[in-house]
Amino acid sequence: MPLAQSQADFTQDHFTLFGLPQRFALDGADLTRAWRQIQAAVHPDRFAGATAADKRLAMQWSTRVNTAYHTLKDPQLRAAYLCELRGAAIHAERNTAMPAAFLMQQMQWRETLDEAREAADAAGIHDLLQTVERARCQVLERLTTLLDDVSHAERVRSALEAADQVRVLMFIDRFRQDLAPLAARAASQASHPAQSIHPAA
């Protein structure tokens, strides 16, 4: 049957598209296997000699499949997507709400980072990175609990709390990106003391 005449349902969620359960704890191998199977079937190259309608639909499907894959592959995007499916969209651009305790924590991290950079403290930079990595693991575990280990009746309430945790994860991931090059320079400085870990002007 021509692709344009097939059952093309672009309204189904990403999990359904890949035949996977709506869970935060996702098997990456299963996701990649499903993506490759579907992408091989709808890739535009397979429809080089097809009708214009089938070519357009193949391109739409290919884009749809890739978007779904990249969303579910990334823990932050996957958690945000699950929250949205359960009525708790993140709206990060206008909603920055996070647990009060974490707001204090991020301030402490920034102060620690500033002090470590000022003192060219390689060990301090390394320790901070390890602390942030541990915090990230804890957030991922909390998201698994809030998004997977709840009854159907508790899903909405849990999704609202999970949305706060997603915003925490977003901050942590940004902070990790800022911290990673400094940690790398700190490690390099440990081997070559003459180098500086101060950021370039």
C-alpha positions as CSV (number, residue, x, y, z in Angstrom):
1,M,0.0,0.0,0.0
2,P,1.4,3.5,-0.9
3,L,2.6,5.3,2.2
4,A,0.1,8.2,1.6
5,Q,-2.7,5.7,1.8
6,S,-1.5,4.0,5.0
7,Q,-2.7,4.8,8.5
8,A,-0.6,7.9,9.4
9,D,-1.4,8.9,12.9
10,F,0.7,11.9,13.8
11,T,-1.3,12.5,17.0
12,Q,0.0,9.4,18.9
13,D,2.5,10.1,21.6
14,H,6.2,9.3,21.3
15,F,6.1,6.3,23.5
16,T,3.2,4.8,21.5
17,L,5.1,5.5,18.3
18,F,7.9,3.2,19.4
19,G,5.7,0.7,21.1
20,L,7.2,1.5,24.6
21,P,5.5,2.1,27.9
22,Q,5.0,5.7,29.2
23,R,7.8,5.5,31.7
24,F,10.8,7.7,32.7
25,A,13.0,4.6,33.3
26,L,13.4,3.6,29.7
27,D,15.7,1.0,28.2
28,G,17.9,2.9,25.8
29,A,18.6,-0.2,23.7
30,D,14.9,-0.9,23.2
31,L,14.4,2.8,22.2
32,T,17.2,2.8,19.7
33,R,16.1,-0.6,18.2
34,A,12.5,0.7,17.7
35,W,13.8,4.0,16.2
36,R,16.0,2.2,13.7
37,Q,13.3,-0.1,12.6
38,I,10.7,2.6,12.0
39,Q,13.2,5.0,10.5
40,A,14.3,2.3,8.0
41,A,10.7,1.9,6.9
42,V,9.9,5.6,6.4
43,H,13.3,7.1,5.4
44,P,12.8,9.4,2.4
45,D,15.5,7.5,0.4
46,R,13.1,4.5,0.2
47,F,10.6,6.6,-1.7
48,A,12.8,8.2,-4.3
49,G,10.5,6.9,-7.1
50,A,7.3,7.3,-5.2
51,T,4.5,9.8,-5.7
52,A,4.9,13.4,-4.5
53,A,2.3,12.7,-1.8
54,D,4.2,9.7,-0.6
55,K,7.5,11.6,-0.6
56,R,6.0,14.4,1.5
57,L,4.5,11.9,3.9
58,A,7.8,10.0,4.2
59,M,9.6,13.2,5.0
60,Q,7.0,14.1,7.7
61,W,7.3,10.7,9.2
62,S,11.1,10.7,9.2
63,T,11.1,14.1,10.9
64,R,8.4,12.9,13.4
65,V,10.4,9.8,14.2
66,N,13.6,11.6,14.8
67,T,12.0,14.2,17.0
68,A,10.4,11.5,19.1
69,Y,13.7,9.6,19.4
70,H,15.8,12.6,20.5
71,T,13.1,13.6,23.0
72,L,12.9,10.2,24.6
73,K,16.7,9.6,24.5
74,D,17.5,12.7,26.6
75,P,16.5,12.3,30.3
76,Q,15.6,16.0,30.7
77,L,13.5,16.1,27.6
78,R,11.9,12.8,28.4
79,A,10.9,13.8,31.9
80,A,9.5,17.2,30.6
81,Y,7.5,15.3,27.9
82,L,6.0,12.9,30.4
83,C,5.0,15.9,32.6
84,E,3.4,17.5,29.6
85,L,1.5,14.3,28.8
86,R,0.2,14.3,32.4
87,G,-1.0,17.9,32.4
88,A,2.0,19.5,34.0
89,A,3.8,21.3,31.2
90,I,7.2,22.8,32.2
91,H,6.9,26.2,30.6
92,A,10.5,26.9,31.6
93,E,10.6,30.2,29.8
94,R,8.0,31.7,32.2
95,N,8.0,29.3,35.1
96,T,11.2,29.0,37.0
97,A,9.7,27.5,40.2
98,M,12.0,25.1,42.0
99,P,12.1,23.7,45.6
100,A,13.3,26.3,48.0
101,A,16.0,24.0,49.3
102,F,17.5,23.7,45.9
103,L,17.5,27.5,45.3
104,M,19.7,27.7,48.3
105,Q,21.8,24.8,47.1
106,Q,22.5,26.4,43.7
107,M,23.6,29.7,45.4
108,Q,26.0,27.7,47.5
109,W,27.4,25.9,44.4
110,R,27.9,29.2,42.6
111,E,29.7,30.7,45.6
112,T,31.9,27.6,45.8
113,L,32.7,27.8,42.2
114,D,33.6,31.5,42.4
115,E,35.8,30.8,45.4
116,A,37.5,27.9,43.7
117,R,38.2,29.9,40.5
118,E,39.5,32.8,42.5
119,A,41.9,30.6,44.4
120,A,42.8,28.5,41.4
121,D,41.7,25.5,43.5
122,A,41.8,22.5,41.2
123,A,40.7,20.1,43.9
124,G,37.8,22.3,44.8
125,I,36.6,22.4,41.2
126,H,36.8,18.6,41.0
127,D,35.0,18.1,44.2
128,L,32.2,20.5,43.1
129,L,31.8,18.6,39.9
130,Q,31.4,15.3,41.8
131,T,28.9,16.9,44.1
132,V,26.8,18.2,41.2
133,E,27.0,14.7,39.5
134,R,25.7,13.1,42.7
135,A,22.9,15.7,42.9
136,R,21.9,14.9,39.3
137,C,21.7,11.2,40.0
138,Q,19.4,11.9,43.0
139,V,17.1,14.1,40.8
140,L,16.9,11.3,38.2
141,E,16.0,8.8,40.9
142,R,13.4,11.2,42.2
143,L,11.9,11.6,38.8
144,T,11.7,7.9,38.4
145,T,9.7,7.7,41.6
146,L,7.4,10.5,40.7
147,L,6.8,9.5,37.1
148,D,6.8,5.7,37.3
149,D,6.1,4.5,40.8
150,V,2.7,6.2,41.3
151,S,-0.9,5.1,41.0
152,H,-3.1,6.5,38.2
153,A,-5.0,8.6,40.8
154,E,-1.7,10.2,41.9
155,R,-0.3,10.9,38.5
156,V,-1.4,14.6,38.2
157,R,-0.1,15.5,41.6
158,S,3.1,13.6,41.1
159,A,3.6,15.2,37.6
160,L,3.4,18.7,39.2
161,E,6.1,17.8,41.6
162,A,8.1,16.2,38.8
163,A,7.9,19.4,36.8
164,D,9.7,21.2,39.7
165,Q,12.4,18.5,39.5
166,V,12.7,18.9,35.8
167,R,13.5,22.6,36.3
168,V,16.1,21.5,38.9
169,L,17.6,19.1,36.3
170,M,17.6,21.9,33.7
171,F,19.7,24.1,36.1
172,I,22.0,21.2,37.0
173,D,22.6,20.3,33.3
174,R,23.4,23.9,32.5
175,F,25.7,24.2,35.5
176,R,27.5,21.0,34.5
177,Q,28.1,22.5,31.1
178,D,29.7,25.5,32.7
179,L,31.7,23.5,35.1
180,A,33.0,20.8,32.8
181,P,35.6,22.9,31.0
182,L,36.8,24.3,34.3
183,A,37.1,20.8,35.7
184,A,39.1,19.7,32.6
185,R,41.4,22.7,33.0
186,A,41.7,21.9,36.7
187,A,42.7,18.3,35.9
188,S,45.2,19.6,33.3
189,Q,46.6,22.0,35.9
190,A,47.1,19.2,38.3
191,S,49.5,17.6,35.8
192,H,51.0,20.9,34.6
193,P,51.0,23.3,37.6
194,A,52.1,26.3,35.5
195,Q,48.7,26.5,33.8
196,S,45.9,28.5,35.2
197,I,42.2,27.5,35.7
198,H,41.0,31.0,35.5
199,P,38.6,31.4,32.5
200,A,39.9,33.2,29.5
201,A,39.0,36.8,29.2
